[in-house]
């Protein structure tokens, strides 16, 4: 059970738990990440995105600022930052 001052959501900016995402700034090869939850601390206003994944055969839960989480594309997340592609925080995925 999470503390009452933390709000967790299994959907955020058009992604749901289990959907693949890219993380900007991670240069490790052969990594894949899936969205787990969006978390907001109602006391401080801080927010983060929890993802699960990592290298093949290893699963880790990590937290990142929302502006570092991107919709997956053929381009790497590192190139996406250089190309000024919008993160899911600023450009949510639209439902079809």
C-alpha positions, -999 to +999 in steps of 0.1 A: +000+000+000+014+034-009+013+064+014-018+086+011+002+116-002+012+096-033-012+093-062-004+064-086-020+060-120-016+030-143-025+053-173-007+086-182-004+106-214-020+079-235+002+050-223-010+022-201+009-002-178+029-025-200+032-002-230+067+003-244+084+036-238+119+051-245+139+070-219+160+099-230+196+100-219+201+063-214+228+051-238+229+014-229+223-009-258+198-037-259+176-021-233+138-019-234+114-002-210+077-005-203+055+020-186+045+010-151+029+040-134+027+077-131+032+089-096+025+124-081+033+135-046+004+157-036+023+174-008+053+186-028+039+185-064+068+163-075+060+138-102+077+109-118+072+080-142+080+044-131+092+020-157+102-016-157+128-032-179+165-028-187+189-052-204+176-085-218+172-110-190+172-084-162+142-065-150+145-034-129+120-008-118+134+028-123+119+062-119+123+092-144+111+127-147+081+128-171+099+150-197+124+121-202+098+096-212+091+092-250+068+072-272+090+045-289+101+051-324+127+038-349+150+066-336+169+062-304+158+082-274+192+100-274+187+112-310+151+122-301+164+147-276+188+161-302+159+164-327+137+181-301+110+154-303+083+160-278+081+138-247+049+122-236+047+148-209+043+176-234+027+157-262+004+128-250-004+099-272-038+103-288-063+075-286-073+059-320 
